[in-house]
Amino acid sequence: MSTKRGDGLPAELAELATVASFPPIQSAIPEPEDGKRQRYRTIWISDIHLGTKGCNAAMLIDFLDSTDSETMYLVGDIIDGWRLKKKFYWPAEHNDVVWRILKRAKRGTRIVYIPGNHDEMLRPFSGMNFGGVELRRAAFHDTADGRRLMVLHGDEFDTIMLAHRWLAFVGDALYHVMMELNRYVNGVRRMLGLPYWSLSKMAKHKVKNAVEFISKYEEVVARAAGERGVDGVVCGHIHTAEIREFDGIEYYNDGDWVEGCNALVEHFDGRMELLHWPEEMARRDAHLAPEPAGEKAAA
């Protein structure tokens, strides 16, 4: 049960009060001045886990500086309240992510924030608006080509979360151990000039039980969407970006910004696409790389 401070704020929300007041007049990492951004009708991102060392804030900042949209959905686990309760961790880059999202709202982008299980302390405030950010328990989105999508975090369909909450906390602790190892592995890869690589993403695809859980989860979520009479569903939670179809119901998972670094986008014609940002950055860097001197001479 939540305790309250003298000012009436729940203890969990009070812990985040300083976070809410973090965004300064100027971010530590300035936005690019050229203003060249790829525009989309809608962007969905989730599972950022601000407040943890596993959060790929620098890569997310690059994404936010490179894209824009009419609407952005924050599909849960944006702030990791579970970890912040144990140990407060909030580097400047995490502050910059919040600053950019609030600035995007100020520029006129509709921002819809659907809290997940890690930022569940915000769920009681559904229906309210903070700094241009709408808090919702779930949402419905109409695509440009007329499809109706249900948008929710997805922990509602996680049997471990529902039946064995204590096991979810144990799993979370083990997951963060893997994320620490992932940080060291990618630190070495950067020194060797190698691209980003996700250790846990590889493990999920190799371990049979994890593959079965993900497949079952996707099917359950899609079936629930069908029962609600919509054409599809967008969720996060399991950190596995995917576009699939189950009996005519479209299932979209926008991935995460801890291991996969993915976003789901809707183009202005209604076409949906998953962006794997490490690959997008690699393509951009390859395009901008100068031609070798030998090739210039040959030309």
C-alpha positions in Angstrom: 0.0 0.0 0.0 1.2 3.5 -0.8 2.2 5.7 2.0 1.7 9.5 1.8 4.0 12.4 2.6 2.8 15.5 4.4 1.9 17.2 1.1 -0.5 14.3 0.3 1.6 12.8 -2.6 1.9 9.0 -2.7 5.5 7.9 -1.7 6.1 6.3 -5.1 5.1 9.5 -7.0 7.1 11.6 -4.5 10.2 9.7 -5.5 9.6 10.8 -9.0 8.8 14.4 -8.2 12.4 15.4 -8.7 12.4 13.6 -12.0 9.4 15.6 -13.1 11.2 18.8 -12.3 14.4 17.8 -14.0 14.0 19.1 -17.5 16.2 22.3 -17.7 15.9 25.2 -20.1 18.6 23.5 -22.2 19.6 19.9 -22.5 23.1 18.6 -21.8 23.2 17.1 -25.3 21.9 19.9 -27.7 19.5 19.0 -30.5 20.9 19.2 -34.0 20.4 22.6 -35.6 19.8 21.5 -39.2 16.2 20.3 -38.3 16.4 17.4 -40.8 14.0 14.8 -39.4 12.2 11.9 -41.0 8.5 12.5 -40.5 5.9 9.9 -39.7 2.2 10.0 -38.9 2.7 8.1 -35.7 5.5 6.7 -33.6 5.3 4.1 -30.8 8.1 3.5 -28.4 8.2 1.6 -25.1 10.3 -0.1 -22.4 12.9 2.7 -22.2 13.6 2.0 -18.5 14.9 5.4 -17.6 16.6 5.2 -14.2 18.6 2.0 -15.1 22.1 1.5 -16.4 20.7 -0.7 -19.2 18.8 2.1 -20.8 20.3 3.0 -24.2 19.5 6.7 -23.7 22.2 7.9 -26.2 20.7 5.8 -29.0 17.2 7.0 -28.1 18.3 10.6 -28.2 19.7 10.0 -31.7 16.3 8.6 -32.7 14.4 11.5 -31.2 16.7 14.0 -32.9 16.2 12.2 -36.3 12.4 11.7 -36.4 9.2 13.5 -35.8 5.5 12.7 -35.9 2.0 14.0 -35.4 1.4 11.6 -32.6 3.7 9.7 -30.3 2.6 6.8 -28.0 4.8 6.0 -25.0 3.7 2.4 -24.4 4.8 1.8 -20.9 7.9 1.2 -18.8 9.3 4.6 -19.7 10.5 5.2 -16.2 11.7 2.2 -14.2 10.1 2.8 -10.8 11.1 -0.7 -9.6 14.8 0.2 -9.9 14.5 3.8 -8.7 12.9 2.5 -5.4 16.0 0.4 -4.8 18.7 2.9 -5.9 18.3 6.3 -7.5 20.2 6.5 -10.8 19.5 9.4 -13.2 22.4 10.5 -15.5 22.2 13.6 -17.7 21.3 11.5 -20.8 18.1 10.3 -19.1 17.2 13.9 -18.3 17.7 14.7 -22.0 15.2 12.0 -23.1 12.5 13.6 -20.8 13.5 17.1 -22.1 13.1 16.0 -25.7 9.7 14.4 -25.2 8.3 17.4 -23.4 9.7 19.7 -26.0 8.1 17.6 -28.7 4.7 18.0 -26.9 5.3 21.8 -26.7 5.9 21.8 -30.5 2.4 20.4 -31.0 3.0 16.6 -31.2 0.3 14.7 -29.4 2.0 12.6 -26.7 0.0 9.7 -25.1 1.7 7.9 -22.2 0.3 4.5 -21.2 2.1 3.4 -18.0 3.4 -0.2 -17.8 4.2 -2.4 -14.8 7.5 -0.7 -14.1 5.9 2.7 -14.0 2.6 1.5 -12.6 2.7 4.2 -9.9 1.4 6.6 -12.6 -1.6 4.5 -13.5 -3.9 6.1 -10.9 -3.4 9.4 -12.7 -4.9 8.1 -16.0 -7.0 10.7 -17.7 -4.8 13.6 -16.5 -2.4 15.8 -18.6 1.1 16.7 -17.4 3.1 19.2 -19.5 1.2 18.2 -22.7 1.6 14.5 -22.0 -1.7 12.6 -21.8 -1.8 9.7 -19.3 -4.0 6.8 -20.4 -4.6 3.3 -19.1 -5.0 2.2 -22.8 -5.8 3.9 -26.0 -7.3 3.3 -29.5 -5.6 4.5 -32.6 -7.1 5.0 -36.1 -4.6 4.5 -38.9 -4.5 6.6 -42.0 -6.0 3.7 -44.0 -8.9 3.1 -41.6 -7.8 0.4 -39.3 -8.5 0.6 -35.6 -5.7 -0.5 -33.2 -5.8 -1.0 -29.5 -2.7 0.3 -27.7 -1.6 -1.0 -24.3 1.6 -2.0 -22.5 0.7 -5.7 -22.4 1.6 -6.8 -18.8 -2.1 -7.5 -18.4 -1.5 -10.6 -20.5 1.7 -11.8 -18.8 0.7 -14.9 -16.7 3.8 -14.5 -14.5 2.9 -11.0 -13.7 -0.7 -12.0 -12.9 -0.2 -15.2 -11.0 3.3 -15.0 -9.6 4.2 -11.3 -9.1 7.2 -12.2 -6.8 8.7 -14.3 -9.6 8.4 -11.2 -11.9 10.6 -9.3 -9.4 13.2 -12.1 -9.3 13.2 -12.2 -13.1 13.7 -8.5 -13.2 16.7 -8.7 -11.0 18.3 -11.5 -13.1 17.4 -9.5 -16.3 19.4 -6.5 -15.0 22.4 -8.7 -14.3 22.3 -9.7 -17.9 22.0 -6.0 -19.0 25.1 -5.2 -17.0 26.9 -7.9 -18.8 25.5 -6.6 -22.1 26.9 -3.2 -21.3 30.4 -4.6 -20.8 30.2 -6.7 -24.0 29.2 -3.7 -26.1 31.9 -1.5 -24.4 34.5 -4.0 -25.8 32.7 -4.1 -29.2 32.9 -0.3 -29.4 36.6 -0.3 -28.7 37.0 -2.9 -31.5 34.9 -0.8 -33.9 32.1 -3.3 -34.0 28.4 -2.4 -34.1 25.9 -2.7 -31.2 24.8 -6.3 -30.4 22.2 -7.5 -27.9 23.2 -10.4 -25.7 19.7 -11.0 -24.3 18.0 -10.8 -27.7 20.3 -13.6 -28.8 19.5 -15.6 -25.7 15.7 -15.2 -26.2 16.0 -16.7 -29.7 18.2 -19.5 -28.6 16.3 -20.6 -25.4 13.3 -22.8 -26.3 11.2 -21.8 -23.3 11.6 -18.1 -24.0 10.6 -18.6 -27.7 7.5 -20.5 -26.6 6.5 -17.9 -24.0 6.9 -15.0 -26.6 4.9 -16.9 -29.2 2.1 -17.7 -26.7 2.1 -14.2 -25.4 1.7 -12.7 -28.9 -1.2 -15.1 -29.6 -3.0 -14.2 -26.4 -2.7 -10.5 -26.9 -3.9 -10.7 -30.5 -6.9 -12.9 -29.5 -7.8 -10.3 -26.8 -7.7 -7.6 -29.4 -10.0 -9.6 -31.6 -12.5 -10.0 -28.8 -12.6 -6.2 -28.4 -13.6 -5.8 -32.1 -10.5 -4.0 -33.3 -8.3 -4.7 -36.3 -5.0 -5.0 -34.4 -3.0 -4.3 -31.2 0.2 -2.4 -30.4 2.0 -3.3 -27.2 5.4 -3.6 -25.6 6.4 -5.4 -22.3 8.3 -8.4 -23.6 11.2 -6.5 -25.3 10.7 -8.3 -28.6 9.8 -6.2 -31.6 7.5 -8.0 -34.0 4.8 -7.6 -36.7 2.6 -10.7 -37.1 -1.0 -11.6 -37.9 -3.2 -14.0 -36.0 -6.5 -15.0 -37.6 -6.9 -11.6 -39.3 -5.8 -9.6 -36.2 -2.6 -7.6 -36.6 -0.1 -7.8 -33.7 2.5 -5.1 -33.3 5.2 -5.0 -30.6 7.3 -1.9 -30.7 10.3 -3.5 -28.9 12.4 -1.6 -26.3 15.3 0.7 -25.8 17.3 -1.5 -23.5 18.5 -4.3 -25.8 16.8 -4.1 -29.2 16.4 -0.3 -29.6 13.3 -0.5 -31.8 10.4 1.8 -32.7 7.1 1.1 -34.5 6.1 3.8 -37.0 3.1 4.5 -39.1 3.7 6.2 -42.5 1.3 8.8 -43.8 -0.4 6.2 -46.0 -1.1 3.9 -43.0 1.8 1.5 -43.7 3.4 0.2 -40.5 7.1 -0.4 -40.1 9.5 -1.5 -37.4 12.7 0.5 -37.2 15.8 -1.2 -35.7 17.7 1.9 -34.8 21.3 0.4 -34.6 20.8 -0.7 -38.2 19.4 2.7 -39.2 22.4 4.5 -37.6 24.8 2.1 -39.4 23.2 2.8 -42.8 23.3 6.5 -42.1 26.9 6.4 -41.1 27.9 4.4 -44.1 26.1 6.8 -46.4 27.9 9.8 -44.8 31.3 8.1 -44.8 33.8 9.8 -47.2 34.9 7.9 -50.2 38.3 6.3 -50.1 41.0 8.3 -51.9 41.5 5.4 -54.4 37.9 5.4 -55.5 37.8 9.2 -56.0 40.9 8.9 -58.3 39.3 6.1 -60.3 36.2 8.1 -60.8 
